[in-house]
Amino acid sequence: MTGLVNPESIGLTLMHEHLIWDARPSDWRASEPGPEIQLCNCFRINYARLKVPRNFVCRSIEIVSQEVVKMIEAGGRTLVELSCGGLAPDPKGLMQIAQKTGAQIVMGCGYYQDSYQDRANESRSIDSFAEEITSQIVEGAWGTDVRAGIIGEIGCQVPWTALERRVLQGALIAQAETGASVNIHPGRHEDQPQQIAEFVVGNGGRIDRTILSHIDRTIFDVDRLLRLADTGCVIEFDLFGQEQGYYPWANIEPPNDAGRLRLIRALIKRGHLDRVVISHDICQLTRLTCYGGHGYVHIYENVIPLMRERGFSEREIDAILVDNPKRLLTFV
Ligand SMILES: [Zn+2]
C-alpha cells in the first residue's frame, strides 16, 4: 500500500478482504438504507429477513482501523483488499488505514461483476482493459499514485457475460505483463470455477497464479473440488466466520468453518497444500466485531486453534497463511 513490500516480511496474510467498500447490488443503490444495525436485529439481518442496504457499505476509516488493529494484536500482518472497480475502491483510504494500523495492505484492481460496472465499459476492448489494469499496477489506480499489488477480484457470473470475459482476458494480459496474480470471483454455479480455470489456460494465463474465490459457496463435493485443483489453480475458502447453514443468495448448503477445514484436508491429501488460501471476505458491516460479527481477527483467534485441534500441522498452517500468500503476492 505504502510501496513495495519485501516478500520476507509478509507474515500471516488474509487473501480476500474488503476494508472500504460499497457492495450493494446495482438495483439496491437507489433504495432506502434500511434500519440502523443493532443487537436486536443483527441476526435477522444476517438471515436476510430484513433488507438493509446500509449493511453492504462501509466508508469509515475509523471503524475499519479499529477492526484491523484487533487483527494485528492477534498476530495478523497483511491483508489483501479486493474492492476493485464496481465496489467503490478508495486507495487513499486504504493508505490511511495502513498508516494508522501498521497493517500491510495489498490492493486489488480491475473490475467486479458486469452489473456493478460503469456502463461505459460495455464498449471497451480487451486491450483497453489490459492497459488500464497494467497501469493500475505499474503507475497507480483510480486516479491516484497508489499501485495495486494483485489483480481482482475479477467478477464473473452465470450466465457469464461478454463484458466479464473481456475484462478477464484483459486481466490475463496484464498478468503476463506485470507478473501479478489474478483473483477471480466465480458465479454461483458448481461448474463455473472449472469453466473459468479452463478459460484461463486457454487464454494463456498463469493458472498457478490464478486464485478462484468463494469456493466454499460454490463447490460442495470433493470430486469436483479435486478436479478443479488438478488444473493447477489456487483454491480460496474465503467465507470463514460464516457459520450458518442458510445462504441468502442461492439455494445451497454452505459449510461451517469445520466443514471448510474438512474440504481443505481433502485437498492436502491429494497433494494440493500449495494451492490453498483462506480469508473472511468481509463485505457486510454485520461481520465486523463492532456490529456483532467475527471481524478480521477470527481466523487468528478461532480458526488457527481449530486447525490445530483438527490435526493441522504448523507447517500446513504456515503454508496456507504465509507461504502460499508470499508466493502469490510476489511479482514474477
Ligand atoms: Zn467476491
Boltz pocket constraint, residues with backbone or C-beta under 6 A from the ligand:
constraints:
  - pocket:
      binder: B
      contacts: [[A, 153], [A, 185], [A, 213], [A, 214]]
      max_distance: 6.0
